[in-house]
């Protein structure tokens, strides 16, 4: 007897991502807003994996309260963003470069006591 388990299509949902804008902001995609439940948080923190120096990913944690590591999550209409010029400069990301677009794909991670999101950088080179 064959017992089939069908897969639900999810392609139309879009990718949860942060896009680096020419203004130095990190903009949340609609899918990211839903995945992260951003409307319930005002702050986020970014971190690196100190256990693995070859890990180039950035890790993000959302917070309702601010501390010395917090970035403010701002809202304009339906759009959520983080002012991140200095952070992007520290990462050596030239957000003003018209030839490239930087995107961070967001993945929810399983962690024991904290909800952590992995940000994996993608660079899209624009056609001339």
C-alpha positions in Angstrom: 0.0 0.0 0.0 1.3 3.4 -0.9 0.9 6.2 1.6 1.6 9.6 0.0 2.5 12.7 2.0 2.0 15.7 -0.3 4.1 18.9 -0.1 2.4 22.2 0.2 3.7 24.8 -2.3 5.3 27.8 -0.7 7.0 29.5 -3.6 4.6 32.4 -3.7 5.5 33.5 -0.2 8.7 35.2 -1.1 12.0 35.1 0.7 12.5 36.4 4.2 15.3 38.9 3.8 16.9 42.2 4.8 17.9 44.3 1.8 20.7 46.9 2.0 19.3 50.1 0.6 21.5 52.9 -0.9 20.5 55.1 2.2 22.3 52.7 4.5 19.1 51.1 5.8 18.3 47.5 6.2 14.8 47.0 4.9 12.6 44.0 5.9 10.8 42.1 3.1 7.1 41.3 3.6 8.1 37.7 4.3 10.7 38.8 6.8 8.1 41.0 8.6 5.8 37.9 8.9 8.6 35.4 9.9 10.1 37.7 12.5 6.8 39.0 13.8 8.5 42.4 13.6 5.4 44.5 14.6 5.8 43.1 18.1 9.5 44.2 18.5 11.1 47.6 18.6 14.8 46.5 18.7 17.2 44.0 17.4 20.8 42.9 18.1 23.4 41.6 15.7 26.2 39.1 16.6 28.9 36.9 15.2 29.8 33.3 15.9 32.8 33.6 18.2 33.2 29.7 18.2 33.8 29.5 14.5 35.9 32.3 12.8 35.2 30.9 9.4 31.4 31.5 9.9 30.7 34.6 7.8 27.0 34.7 8.8 25.5 37.4 11.0 23.1 36.4 13.8 20.1 38.5 14.8 18.0 38.5 17.9 14.8 40.6 18.3 14.0 42.5 21.5 11.2 44.4 23.1 13.6 46.4 25.3 16.7 48.4 24.4 20.2 47.9 25.7 23.7 49.0 24.7 23.7 46.5 21.8 20.3 47.4 20.4 19.4 48.7 16.9 16.1 50.5 16.7 13.5 49.0 14.3 11.7 51.9 12.6 8.4 51.9 10.6 7.3 54.1 7.7 3.8 53.0 6.5 3.9 49.3 6.0 7.7 49.3 5.7 10.1 48.3 8.5 13.8 49.2 8.5 16.9 49.5 10.6 19.3 52.5 10.3 22.6 50.7 9.8 25.2 52.9 8.0 28.0 52.5 10.5 27.3 48.8 10.9 27.4 48.3 7.2 30.6 50.3 6.9 32.1 48.1 9.7 31.2 45.0 7.6 32.9 46.7 4.6 29.6 46.8 2.6 29.5 49.7 0.3 25.8 50.4 0.4 26.2 53.3 -2.1 27.6 51.0 -4.9 25.2 51.1 -7.8 26.7 48.0 -9.4 25.7 45.6 -6.5 22.8 44.9 -4.3 23.5 43.3 -0.9 20.8 41.0 0.6 20.7 39.0 3.8 18.5 35.9 3.6 16.9 35.2 7.0 16.8 31.7 8.5 15.2 30.9 11.9 17.5 28.7 14.0 16.8 26.3 16.7 18.4 27.5 19.9 17.7 26.4 23.5 16.8 29.6 25.2 16.8 32.3 22.6 15.1 32.8 19.2 18.0 33.5 16.8 17.9 34.2 13.1 20.9 33.6 10.8 21.5 36.2 8.2 23.3 34.8 5.1 24.8 37.5 2.8 24.1 37.4 -1.0 25.5 39.9 -3.5 23.6 40.5 -6.7 25.7 42.2 -9.4 23.6 44.4 -11.6 23.7 44.1 -15.4 25.0 47.1 -17.3 
